[in-house]
Amino acid sequence: MASTETEKVISHVRRVLHRQRLTNKRLLLAVSGGADSLALAYVVSRAAGAHNCHAVTVDHGFRASSHDEAMHVRRCMGALGVGHETRRLEWARMPGAARLEEEARMRRYAALAEASRRHGLRAVLTGHHSGDQAETFLLRFLRHSGVYGLAGMREASELPVDSIPAVPLVRPLLGVSKQALVRVCRDAGISWREDASNSDVRFRRNALRKAISEAPRGSAIHAAGLLRVCQAMQVHREAVDRGVEGLLRRHVRFDQAVGVAVLDSPVDAYLGNAALAERLVGRLAAWVSGSEHPPELAHVRQLLRALSGARPLATAGCLLLPATARHPLVLARQPPRHAELPAVEGLPLGAVQLWDRRMRVEVRAAGGLAATWGVVAFADALARWPKEMAGHRRGVGEHACGPYAPAALAAAPVVCVDGRPVFALGRWIDGCGLARGLEITVRAARTPPAH
């Protein structure tokens, strides 16, 4: 029978699953073999039911013992009644120490996303705990992060990988200590393996973990103090988020067919609060550029200063076009250089393509039409088919995409079928002759902020 402390952790996880609307949903558990992730597997399988859980171990291939560790996880999952698989990463060339940690993280998340899609799982759950949150706070403090960085990891976000649809990432143990998770494993009779690389202080996070663990109680970097500040920042983040969501609903319109944000003018009427203004512009910039995170604060402030100006600004992957008599104030993806966005060709009908990390493009056939299709940037399409594309741009006018300047539309996707442009800016290209045989959908891949 589980101890009272373990039952408290299980109840905590059950509340998180309810809050994230994951009750009775099938879940992927990222399990490495350490105490954190094995405790995650135990408490989630008890909170959600083992039949709703599938564990994945990502073997990075860094250590000779990694295969044995993955087999140990398999045996533990078998004892819990949880399905399990191992995904081994292959490295054509090992990155240097400075990039290894981040590269491994991104490839691990990509493997988890692919497994989630293949098994039809609702979300990926990881074993991040309160100690990881304290490390994240200190790491971001040393990087001079603002309120949003210092607020730490969110309970729920999305896997930072290209995926249609996005894969939810949930961290149900952020409110649980490492010591509590070790006690969960001992209580459940689960043995774990310590990864020696976690103590390699060449990696900055490991060095911070060591410093925090050795800090005496009451010192500046003791975990409890770091977490108190982090939690205070979370309160501020939530308040700012509520204000930003109101501004987004009232003053911003999103054209998802071309991936631009249109702001009311004059902006001074609703951007008087610096905290709200910086967060608003940061979220818009991340959406239009397809970035995982908002730009650095210096770039955000550049954009803010330009909002009330009369000159365009290109920074952080974004293009700001001030309002004129011809178009409203527009934030768009920075115009690509020639061939910066490689053309995608040879796709089968029925396929879905994530293009430029921003746009979701789907082409379906009706009536048994056989063809292949692809996507090219509008600026490159103008160079390849100048007459057709220029005429189409003039013909579309305000009906589909608004009177935006050509620079704001340069990165809009053009759908080609059998080597011919057929669809752009939300409308069929005149004279393509395929309108009756195809169904084309082009939309922003990510839901606009506050929608």
CORJOKA-V81641 format. One record per pair of residues at least 12 apart in sequence whose ideal C-beta (glycine too) atoms are under 10 Angstrom apart, sorted by the first residue. I is the first residue (numbers start at 1). J is the second residue. D is the distance in whole Angstrom. If there is no record, write none. Layout:
BEGIN
i j d
I J D
I J D
END
This chain:
BEGIN
i j d
1 187 9
2 42 9
2 43 9
2 46 7
2 184 8
2 187 6
2 188 7
3 183 8
3 184 8
3 186 9
3 187 5
3 188 9
4 187 10
5 180 6
5 183 6
5 184 8
5 187 7
6 39 9
6 42 8
6 43 7
6 46 9
6 180 9
6 181 10
6 183 7
6 184 5
6 185 9
6 186 9
6 187 5
6 188 7
7 43 9
7 46 9
7 187 10
8 43 10
8 176 9
8 180 8
8 184 10
9 39 8
9 40 10
9 42 9
9 43 5
9 46 9
9 47 9
9 172 9
9 173 8
9 175 9
9 176 6
9 177 10
9 180 6
9 181 8
9 183 9
9 184 6
9 187 10
10 42 9
10 43 5
10 44 9
10 45 10
10 46 5
10 47 5
10 48 10
10 184 9
11 43 9
11 46 10
11 47 8
12 43 8
12 47 9
12 172 8
12 173 8
12 175 6
12 176 7
12 180 10
13 40 8
13 42 10
13 43 5
13 44 6
13 45 10
13 46 8
13 47 4
13 48 8
13 125 9
13 170 10
13 172 5
13 173 7
13 175 10
13 176 8
14 43 9
14 44 9
14 46 9
14 47 4
14 48 8
14 172 9
15 47 9
15 172 9
15 175 10
16 44 10
16 47 9
16 125 9
16 155 7
16 156 9
16 170 7
16 171 9
16 172 4
16 173 8
16 174 9
16 175 8
17 44 8
17 47 6
17 48 6
17 52 10
17 123 9
17 125 9
17 170 8
17 172 7
18 47 10
19 155 8
19 156 8
19 170 10
19 172 9
20 122 9
20 123 7
20 125 10
20 155 7
20 156 5
20 168 8
20 170 6
20 172 8
21 122 9
21 123 10
21 156 10
21 168 10
22 44 10
22 47 10
22 48 7
22 52 9
22 122 6
22 123 6
22 125 9
22 156 9
22 168 8
22 170 7
22 172 9
23 47 9
23 48 7
23 49 10
23 52 9
24 48 8
24 49 8
24 52 7
24 122 10
25 48 8
25 52 7
25 121 8
25 122 4
25 123 7
25 168 10
26 48 9
26 49 10
26 51 9
26 52 5
26 53 8
26 54 7
26 116 9
26 119 7
26 120 7
26 121 5
26 122 6
26 123 9
27 44 7
27 45 9
27 47 10
27 48 6
27 49 10
27 52 6
27 53 6
27 54 7
27 55 10
27 82 10
27 116 9
27 121 6
27 122 6
27 123 6
27 124 8
27 125 6
27 168 10
27 170 8
27 172 10
28 53 8
28 54 6
28 55 8
28 56 6
28 83 10
28 112 6
28 113 9
28 115 6
28 116 5
28 117 10
28 119 7
28 121 4
28 122 8
28 123 7
28 124 5
28 125 7
28 126 10
28 167 9
28 168 10
28 169 10
28 170 10
29 41 5
29 42 10
29 44 6
29 45 8
29 48 10
29 53 6
29 54 7
29 55 5
29 56 7
29 57 10
29 77 9
29 80 10
29 82 7
29 83 10
29 84 9
29 112 10
29 121 9
29 124 8
29 125 5
29 126 8
29 127 8
30 55 8
30 56 6
30 57 8
30 58 7
30 108 8
30 109 9
30 111 9
30 112 6
30 115 9
30 124 6
30 125 7
30 126 5
30 127 7
30 128 10
30 169 9
31 44 10
31 53 10
31 55 4
31 56 7
31 57 6
31 58 9
31 70 9
31 73 5
31 74 10
31 76 8
31 77 7
31 82 9
31 84 8
31 86 10
31 125 10
31 126 9
31 127 8
32 56 10
32 57 6
32 58 7
32 59 9
32 60 9
32 66 10
32 69 8
32 70 9
32 73 7
32 108 9
32 126 10
32 127 8
32 192 9
32 193 9
32 195 7
32 198 10
33 57 7
33 59 10
33 65 10
33 66 9
33 68 9
33 69 4
33 70 7
33 71 9
33 72 6
33 73 5
33 74 10
33 76 8
33 191 10
33 192 6
33 193 5
33 194 9
33 195 8
34 69 9
34 73 10
34 127 8
34 178 10
34 181 9
34 182 10
34 185 9
34 192 6
34 193 7
34 194 7
34 195 6
34 198 8
35 127 9
35 129 10
35 178 8
35 179 10
35 181 6
35 182 5
35 183 9
35 184 8
35 185 5
35 186 9
35 190 8
35 191 9
35 192 4
35 193 9
35 194 8
36 126 9
36 127 4
36 128 8
36 129 6
36 131 9
36 132 8
36 173 7
36 176 9
36 178 7
36 181 5
36 182 9
36 184 10
36 185 9
36 192 9
37 55 9
37 57 9
37 73 8
37 125 9
37 126 7
37 127 4
37 128 10
37 173 10
37 181 9
37 192 8
38 55 9
38 72 9
38 73 7
38 76 6
38 77 9
38 80 9
38 127 8
38 181 8
38 182 10
38 184 9
38 185 6
38 188 9
38 190 5
38 191 8
38 192 5
38 193 9
39 127 7
39 129 9
39 173 8
39 176 8
39 178 9
39 180 8
39 181 4
39 182 8
39 183 9
39 184 4
39 185 5
39 186 10
39 187 9
39 188 8
39 190 8
39 192 8
40 53 10
40 55 9
40 125 6
40 126 7
40 127 4
40 128 9
40 129 9
40 171 9
40 172 7
40 173 6
40 176 9
40 181 8
40 184 9
41 53 7
41 55 6
41 73 8
41 76 7
41 77 6
41 80 6
41 82 6
41 84 9
41 125 9
41 127 8
41 185 10
41 188 10
41 190 8
42 76 9
42 77 10
42 79 10
42 80 6
42 82 9
42 181 9
42 184 6
42 185 7
42 187 9
42 188 5
42 189 10
42 190 6
43 127 10
43 172 8
43 173 8
43 176 9
43 181 9
43 184 6
43 188 9
44 80 10
44 82 9
44 125 6
44 127 10
44 170 10
44 172 7
44 173 9
45 77 9
45 80 5
45 81 7
45 82 5
46 80 9
46 188 9
47 172 8
48 125 9
48 172 10
49 81 9
49 82 10
50 77 9
50 80 6
50 81 4
50 82 5
50 83 9
51 81 7
51 82 9
51 83 9
52 82 9
52 121 9
52 122 9
53 77 9
53 80 8
53 81 9
53 82 5
53 83 7
53 84 10
53 121 9
53 125 9
54 77 9
54 82 7
54 83 5
54 84 7
54 85 8
54 115 8
54 116 9
54 119 6
54 120 10
54 121 6
55 73 7
55 74 9
55 76 9
55 77 5
55 80 8
55 82 5
55 83 7
55 84 5
55 85 8
55 86 10
55 115 10
55 125 10
56 73 9
56 77 10
56 83 9
56 84 7
56 85 6
56 86 8
56 87 6
56 108 10
56 111 7
56 112 6
56 114 10
56 115 5
56 116 8
56 119 9
56 121 9
56 124 8
57 69 8
57 70 5
57 71 9
57 72 9
57 73 5
57 74 8
57 77 9
57 84 7
57 85 8
57 86 5
57 87 7
57 88 9
57 111 10
58 70 9
58 86 8
58 87 5
58 88 8
58 89 7
58 104 9
58 107 8
58 108 5
58 109 9
58 110 9
58 111 5
58 112 7
58 115 9
59 73 10
59 86 6
59 87 7
59 88 4
59 89 7
59 108 10
59 111 9
60 87 10
60 88 8
60 89 5
60 91 8
60 100 9
60 103 10
60 104 6
60 107 8
60 108 7
60 111 10
60 195 10
60 197 9
61 88 6
61 89 6
61 90 7
61 91 7
61 94 9
61 104 10
62 89 9
62 91 9
62 94 9
62 100 9
62 104 8
62 195 9
62 196 10
62 197 7
63 195 8
63 196 7
63 197 7
65 193 8
65 195 9
65 196 9
66 86 9
66 88 8
66 89 10
66 193 10
66 195 9
67 86 8
67 88 8
68 193 8
69 86 10
69 192 10
69 193 5
69 194 10
69 195 8
70 84 9
70 85 9
70 86 4
70 87 9
70 88 8
70 193 10
71 84 10
71 86 8
72 191 8
72 192 8
72 193 6
73 86 8
73 192 9
73 193 9
74 86 7
75 191 10
76 185 10
76 188 9
76 189 10
76 190 6
76 191 8
76 192 9
79 188 9
79 189 9
79 190 8
80 188 9
80 190 9
83 119 8
85 115 7
85 118 10
85 119 9
86 111 10
87 107 10
87 108 9
87 110 10
87 111 4
87 112 8
87 114 8
87 115 6
88 111 9
89 103 10
89 104 8
89 107 5
89 108 7
89 110 9
89 111 7
90 107 10
91 103 9
91 104 9
91 107 9
97 200 9
97 202 6
97 203 8
98 202 9
98 203 10
98 204 10
100 197 10
100 202 9
100 203 8
101 197 9
101 200 10
101 202 9
101 203 5
101 204 8
101 205 7
101 206 9
104 197 10
105 160 9
106 159 10
106 160 7
106 161 7
106 292 10
107 161 9
108 126 10
108 159 10
108 161 10
109 124 8
109 126 10
109 159 5
109 160 6
109 161 5
109 163 10
109 167 9
109 169 8
110 159 8
110 160 9
110 161 5
110 162 8
110 163 9
111 161 9
112 124 5
112 125 10
112 126 9
112 159 7
112 161 8
112 167 8
112 169 9
113 158 10
113 159 5
113 160 9
113 161 5
113 162 9
113 163 5
113 166 9
113 167 5
113 169 9
114 161 9
114 163 9
114 167 9
115 167 10
116 159 8
116 163 9
116 167 5
116 168 9
116 169 10
117 163 7
117 164 9
117 165 9
117 167 7
121 167 9
121 168 10
122 167 9
122 168 7
122 170 9
123 156 8
123 158 10
123 159 9
123 167 7
123 168 4
123 169 7
123 170 5
123 172 10
124 158 10
124 159 6
124 167 6
124 168 7
124 169 5
124 170 7
124 171 10
125 168 9
125 169 8
125 170 5
125 171 7
125 172 6
125 173 9
126 153 10
126 159 10
126 169 7
126 170 8
126 171 6
126 172 9
126 173 8
126 174 10
127 171 8
127 172 9
127 173 6
127 174 10
127 176 9
127 178 10
127 181 7
128 152 10
128 153 6
128 155 10
128 169 10
128 170 10
128 171 4
128 172 9
128 173 6
128 174 6
128 176 10
129 171 8
129 172 10
129 173 5
129 174 7
129 175 8
129 176 5
129 177 6
129 178 5
129 179 9
129 180 8
129 181 6
130 152 10
130 173 8
130 174 6
130 175 6
130 176 6
130 177 5
130 178 7
130 179 10
130 180 9
130 181 10
130 223 7
130 224 9
130 226 10
130 227 6
130 230 9
131 176 9
131 177 7
131 178 4
131 179 9
131 181 9
131 209 7
131 212 7
131 213 8
131 223 6
131 226 10
131 227 9
132 152 9
132 153 7
132 171 8
132 173 9
132 174 8
132 178 8
132 205 9
132 209 9
133 151 10
133 152 5
133 153 6
133 171 9
133 173 10
133 174 6
133 175 9
133 223 9
133 226 8
133 227 6
133 230 6
133 231 9
133 234 10
134 152 8
134 177 10
134 178 10
134 208 9
134 209 9
134 212 6
134 213 10
134 215 10
134 221 8
134 222 9
134 223 4
134 224 8
134 225 9
134 226 4
134 227 5
134 228 10
134 229 10
134 230 7
135 152 9
135 204 10
135 205 6
135 206 9
135 207 10
135 208 5
135 209 5
135 211 9
135 212 6
135 213 10
135 223 9
135 226 8
136 149 9
136 150 9
136 151 10
136 152 5
136 153 6
136 174 10
136 205 8
136 208 9
136 226 9
136 230 8
137 149 9
137 150 6
137 151 8
137 152 5
137 153 9
137 208 10
137 212 10
137 221 10
137 223 9
137 225 10
137 226 5
137 227 7
137 229 7
137 230 4
137 231 10
137 233 8
138 150 10
138 205 9
138 208 5
138 209 9
138 211 8
138 212 7
138 220 10
138 221 6
138 223 9
138 226 6
138 229 10
138 230 9
139 152 10
139 204 7
139 205 6
139 207 10
139 208 6
139 209 10
140 152 8
140 230 9
140 233 10
141 208 10
141 221 9
141 226 8
141 229 9
141 230 10
142 204 8
142 208 8
143 296 10
144 296 10
144 297 8
145 233 9
145 296 10
145 297 9
146 233 9
146 236 10
146 237 10
146 275 9
146 278 8
146 279 9
146 282 9
146 294 10
146 296 10
146 297 6
146 300 9
147 232 10
147 233 5
147 234 9
147 235 10
147 236 5
147 237 6
147 239 10
147 240 7
147 275 7
147 278 9
147 279 8
148 233 8
148 234 10
148 236 9
148 237 6
148 240 8
148 241 9
148 278 9
148 279 7
148 282 8
148 283 10
148 293 9
148 294 8
148 297 10
149 233 9
149 237 10
149 293 9
149 294 10
149 297 9
150 226 10
150 229 7
150 230 7
150 232 9
150 233 4
150 234 9
150 236 9
150 237 9
151 229 10
151 230 7
151 231 9
151 232 9
151 233 4
151 234 5
151 235 9
151 236 7
151 237 4
151 238 9
151 240 10
151 241 10
152 174 8
152 226 9
152 227 9
152 229 10
152 230 5
152 231 9
152 233 7
152 234 7
152 237 9
153 169 10
153 171 6
153 174 6
153 230 9
154 169 9
154 170 9
154 171 8
154 174 9
154 234 9
154 237 9
155 169 10
155 170 7
155 171 6
155 172 7
155 173 10
155 174 6
155 175 8
155 234 10
156 168 6
156 169 7
156 170 5
156 171 8
156 172 9
157 169 5
157 170 8
157 171 8
157 292 9
158 292 8
158 446 8
159 292 10
160 291 10
160 292 4
160 293 8
161 292 9
161 357 10
162 290 9
162 354 5
162 355 10
162 356 10
162 357 6
162 358 10
162 445 8
163 354 7
163 445 9
164 352 6
164 353 8
164 354 5
164 360 5
164 361 10
164 362 9
164 445 6
164 446 10
165 352 10
165 354 10
165 360 9
165 445 8
165 446 9
165 447 10
166 445 8
166 446 7
166 447 8
174 227 10
174 230 10
175 227 10
175 231 10
177 223 8
177 224 10
177 227 10
178 209 10
178 213 9
178 223 9
198 210 10
208 221 8
209 223 10
212 225 10
212 226 7
236 275 8
237 279 9
239 275 9
239 276 10
240 273 9
240 275 5
240 276 6
240 278 9
240 279 5
240 280 9
241 276 10
241 279 7
241 283 9
241 449 10
241 450 9
242 276 10
243 273 7
243 275 8
243 276 5
243 277 10
243 279 8
243 280 9
244 273 10
244 275 9
244 276 6
244 277 9
244 278 9
244 279 5
244 280 5
244 281 10
244 282 9
244 283 7
244 284 10
244 449 8
244 450 7
245 279 10
245 280 9
245 283 9
245 449 8
245 450 4
245 451 10
246 270 9
246 276 9
246 450 8
247 263 10
247 264 10
247 270 6
247 271 8
247 273 9
247 276 6
247 277 9
247 279 9
247 280 5
247 283 10
247 449 10
247 450 8
248 261 9
248 263 10
248 280 7
248 283 8
248 284 8
248 448 8
248 449 5
248 450 4
248 451 8
249 449 10
249 450 6
249 451 9
250 264 8
250 270 7
250 450 10
251 263 6
251 264 4
251 265 10
251 267 8
251 269 8
251 270 5
251 271 9
251 280 9
252 264 7
252 270 10
252 280 8
252 283 10
252 284 7
252 287 10
252 329 10
252 331 9
252 448 8
252 449 8
252 450 8
253 328 8
253 402 9
253 448 9
254 284 9
254 287 8
254 288 9
254 444 7
254 447 9
254 448 4
254 449 8
254 450 10
254 451 7
255 330 9
255 332 9
255 400 9
255 401 6
255 402 6
255 404 8
255 408 10
255 409 10
255 412 10
255 425 10
255 426 8
255 444 9
255 448 10
256 287 10
256 359 9
256 360 9
256 426 9
256 442 9
256 443 5
256 444 4
256 445 9
256 446 9
256 447 9
256 448 7
256 451 9
257 359 9
257 400 6
257 401 6
257 402 10
257 412 8
257 413 10
257 424 10
257 425 7
257 426 4
257 427 9
257 441 10
257 442 6
257 443 7
257 444 8
258 288 10
258 332 8
258 333 9
258 358 10
258 359 9
258 378 9
258 400 8
258 401 5
258 402 9
258 404 8
258 408 8
258 409 6
258 411 9
258 412 4
258 413 8
258 424 9
258 425 6
258 426 7
258 442 8
258 443 10
258 444 9
259 287 8
259 288 6
259 289 9
259 290 8
259 332 7
259 333 6
259 356 8
259 358 5
259 359 6
259 408 10
259 409 10
259 411 7
259 412 7
259 413 9
259 442 9
259 443 9
259 444 5
259 445 9
259 446 9
259 448 10
260 284 10
260 287 10
260 288 6
260 319 9
260 321 9
260 330 6
260 331 7
260 332 4
260 333 8
260 401 8
260 402 8
260 404 6
260 408 6
260 409 8
260 411 9
260 412 8
260 444 9
261 281 10
261 283 9
261 284 5
261 285 9
261 287 7
261 288 6
261 318 10
261 329 9
261 330 7
261 331 5
261 332 8
261 444 10
261 448 8
261 449 9
262 321 10
262 323 10
262 327 9
262 328 5
262 329 7
262 330 6
262 331 8
262 332 10
262 402 7
262 404 8
262 408 10
263 280 9
263 281 9
263 284 8
263 307 8
263 320 9
263 323 8
263 328 7
263 329 4
263 330 8
263 331 7
264 323 9
264 328 8
264 329 8
265 307 9
265 308 9
265 322 8
265 323 4
265 324 10
265 328 6
265 329 5
266 307 9
266 308 7
266 323 8
266 329 9
267 280 10
267 281 10
267 304 9
267 307 5
267 308 6
267 322 10
267 323 9
267 329 7
268 307 9
268 308 6
271 304 7
271 307 7
271 308 9
274 301 9
274 304 8
277 300 9
277 301 9
277 303 10
277 304 6
277 307 8
278 294 9
278 297 7
278 300 5
278 301 7
278 303 9
278 304 7
279 294 8
279 300 9
279 449 10
280 300 9
280 304 9
280 449 8
280 450 10
281 294 8
281 295 9
281 299 9
281 300 5
281 301 9
281 302 10
281 303 5
281 304 6
281 306 10
281 307 8
281 318 9
281 320 9
281 331 8
282 294 3
282 295 6
282 296 9
282 297 8
282 299 9
282 300 5
282 301 10
282 303 9
282 304 10
282 316 9
282 449 10
283 300 10
283 448 9
283 449 5
283 450 8
284 300 10
284 303 9
284 318 8
284 320 10
284 331 5
284 448 9
284 449 7
285 299 7
285 300 7
285 303 6
285 315 9
285 316 6
285 317 7
285 318 5
285 320 9
285 331 7
285 333 10
286 316 9
286 317 9
286 318 9
286 446 9
286 449 8
287 318 10
287 331 9
287 333 10
287 358 8
287 444 7
287 446 6
287 447 9
287 448 6
287 449 6
288 317 8
288 318 6
288 319 8
288 320 10
288 330 9
288 331 5
288 332 6
288 333 5
288 334 9
288 358 8
288 408 9
288 411 9
288 444 9
288 448 10
289 316 7
289 317 4
289 318 5
289 319 9
289 331 9
289 332 9
289 333 6
289 334 7
289 356 9
289 357 8
289 358 8
289 411 10
290 317 8
290 333 7
290 354 9
290 355 10
290 356 6
290 357 4
290 358 4
290 359 8
290 411 10
290 444 9
290 445 8
290 446 8
291 316 8
291 317 6
291 318 9
291 357 8
291 358 9
292 357 9
294 316 9
295 315 7
295 316 4
295 317 8
295 318 7
296 315 10
296 316 7
298 315 9
298 316 9
299 313 10
299 315 5
299 316 4
299 317 9
299 318 8
300 315 9
300 316 8
300 318 10
302 314 10
302 315 5
302 316 8
302 318 10
302 320 9
303 315 7
303 316 8
303 318 7
303 320 6
303 331 8
304 320 10
306 320 5
306 321 10
306 322 7
306 329 10
307 320 7
307 322 8
307 323 9
307 329 7
307 331 9
308 322 8
308 323 10
308 329 10
309 322 6
310 322 5
310 323 9
310 324 8
312 330 10
312 405 8
312 407 7
312 408 9
313 331 10
313 334 10
314 332 10
314 333 10
314 334 5
314 335 7
314 407 9
315 334 8
316 334 8
317 333 7
317 334 5
317 411 10
318 331 6
318 332 7
318 333 7
318 334 6
319 331 7
319 332 5
319 333 7
319 334 5
319 335 6
319 405 9
319 407 6
319 408 6
319 410 9
319 411 9
320 332 8
320 334 10
320 408 9
321 404 7
321 405 5
321 407 7
321 408 6
324 403 9
324 405 8
325 403 10
326 403 6
326 404 9
326 405 7
327 398 10
327 402 7
327 403 5
327 404 5
327 405 6
327 408 8
328 402 7
328 403 8
328 404 8
330 402 8
330 403 10
330 404 5
330 405 7
330 407 9
330 408 5
330 409 10
331 408 9
332 404 7
332 405 9
332 407 8
332 408 4
332 409 8
332 410 8
332 411 7
332 412 9
333 356 7
333 357 10
333 358 7
333 359 10
333 377 10
333 408 8
333 409 10
333 410 8
333 411 4
333 412 9
334 407 9
334 408 10
334 410 9
334 411 8
335 377 9
335 378 10
335 379 6
335 406 9
335 407 5
335 408 8
335 409 9
335 410 4
335 411 6
336 356 8
336 377 6
336 378 9
336 379 6
336 380 8
336 410 6
336 411 5
337 377 10
337 379 9
337 380 10
337 410 10
338 377 9
338 379 7
338 380 7
338 383 7
339 376 10
339 377 9
339 379 10
339 380 7
339 383 9
340 356 9
340 377 8
340 379 9
340 380 9
340 411 9
341 355 8
341 356 6
341 375 9
341 376 8
341 377 4
341 378 10
341 379 9
341 380 7
341 410 10
341 411 7
341 413 9
342 355 10
342 356 10
342 375 10
342 376 9
342 377 9
342 380 9
343 355 10
343 374 6
343 375 7
343 376 4
343 377 8
343 380 7
343 381 9
343 384 9
343 414 9
343 416 8
344 356 10
344 361 8
344 373 9
344 374 5
344 375 5
344 376 8
344 413 9
344 416 9
345 372 7
345 373 8
345 374 4
345 375 8
345 376 8
345 416 8
345 419 8
346 372 5
346 373 8
346 374 7
347 361 9
347 362 10
347 363 7
347 371 10
347 372 6
347 373 5
347 374 6
347 375 8
347 415 10
347 416 10
347 417 10
348 363 9
348 365 9
348 370 9
348 371 9
348 372 6
348 373 8
349 362 10
349 363 6
349 364 6
349 365 4
349 366 10
349 368 10
349 369 7
349 370 8
349 371 6
349 372 8
349 373 7
349 417 9
349 437 9
349 438 8
349 439 10
350 362 8
350 363 8
350 364 6
350 365 7
350 373 10
350 439 10
351 363 7
351 364 9
351 372 9
351 373 8
352 364 10
352 441 9
352 445 10
353 373 9
353 374 8
353 375 6
353 413 9
353 415 9
353 442 10
353 445 10
354 445 6
355 374 10
355 375 5
355 376 9
355 377 9
355 411 10
355 413 5
355 415 10
355 442 9
355 445 8
356 375 9
356 377 8
356 411 6
356 412 10
356 413 7
356 445 9
357 445 7
357 446 9
358 411 8
358 412 10
358 413 9
358 444 6
358 445 6
358 446 8
359 375 8
359 411 9
359 412 8
359 413 5
359 442 6
359 443 7
359 444 6
359 445 6
359 446 10
360 413 10
360 441 7
360 442 7
360 443 5
360 444 7
360 445 4
360 446 9
361 373 9
361 374 9
361 375 5
361 413 6
361 414 10
361 415 6
361 423 9
361 440 8
361 441 7
361 442 5
361 443 8
361 445 9
362 415 10
362 439 8
362 440 7
362 441 5
362 442 8
362 443 9
363 375 9
363 415 6
363 416 10
363 417 7
363 422 9
363 423 8
363 438 6
363 439 7
363 440 5
363 441 8
363 442 9
364 437 10
364 438 7
364 439 4
364 440 8
364 441 8
365 417 10
365 434 9
365 437 6
365 438 6
365 439 8
366 436 8
366 437 6
366 438 7
366 439 6
367 436 8
367 437 6
367 438 10
368 437 9
369 417 9
369 434 8
369 436 9
369 437 4
369 438 7
370 418 10
370 437 10
371 417 5
371 418 5
371 419 10
371 420 10
371 422 10
371 434 8
371 437 8
371 438 8
372 416 9
372 417 8
372 418 7
372 419 9
373 415 6
373 416 6
373 417 5
373 418 8
373 419 10
373 420 10
373 422 8
373 423 9
373 434 10
373 438 8
373 440 9
374 413 10
374 414 9
374 415 8
374 416 5
374 417 8
374 418 9
374 419 8
375 413 5
375 414 7
375 415 6
375 416 7
375 423 10
375 442 9
376 413 7
376 414 5
376 415 9
376 416 6
376 421 8
376 424 9
377 409 10
377 410 7
377 411 6
377 412 7
377 413 7
377 414 7
378 392 10
378 393 8
378 406 8
378 409 5
378 410 6
378 411 7
378 412 4
378 413 7
378 414 5
378 421 10
378 424 6
378 425 8
379 406 8
379 407 9
379 409 8
379 410 4
379 411 7
379 412 9
379 414 9
380 410 9
380 411 10
380 414 8
381 393 10
381 410 10
381 412 9
381 413 9
381 414 4
381 415 10
381 416 8
381 421 6
381 424 7
381 429 10
382 406 9
382 409 10
382 410 8
382 414 9
382 421 10
384 414 9
384 416 9
384 419 10
384 421 8
385 414 9
385 416 9
385 420 8
385 421 5
385 429 9
388 414 10
388 420 9
388 421 6
388 422 10
388 424 9
388 429 6
388 430 8
388 431 8
388 432 9
389 414 7
389 421 7
389 424 7
389 425 10
389 429 8
390 406 10
391 429 9
391 430 7
391 431 9
392 414 9
392 421 8
392 423 9
392 424 6
392 425 7
392 427 8
392 428 9
392 429 5
392 430 7
392 431 10
392 432 10
393 406 7
393 409 7
393 412 10
393 424 8
393 425 7
395 425 9
395 427 8
395 429 9
395 430 7
396 409 9
396 424 8
396 425 5
396 426 7
396 427 5
396 429 9
397 425 10
399 425 9
399 426 8
399 427 7
400 424 9
400 425 5
400 426 4
400 427 5
401 424 9
401 425 5
401 426 6
401 427 9
402 425 10
404 425 9
409 424 9
409 425 7
412 424 7
412 425 6
412 426 9
412 442 8
413 425 9
413 442 6
414 429 8
414 442 9
415 428 10
415 429 9
415 432 10
415 438 9
415 440 6
415 441 10
415 442 7
416 429 10
416 432 10
417 432 8
417 433 10
417 434 6
417 437 9
417 438 7
417 440 9
418 434 9
420 432 7
420 433 9
420 434 8
422 434 5
422 435 8
422 438 7
422 440 7
423 435 9
423 438 8
423 440 5
423 441 10
423 442 7
424 440 10
424 442 8
425 442 9
426 440 10
426 442 7
426 443 10
427 440 10
428 440 8
END
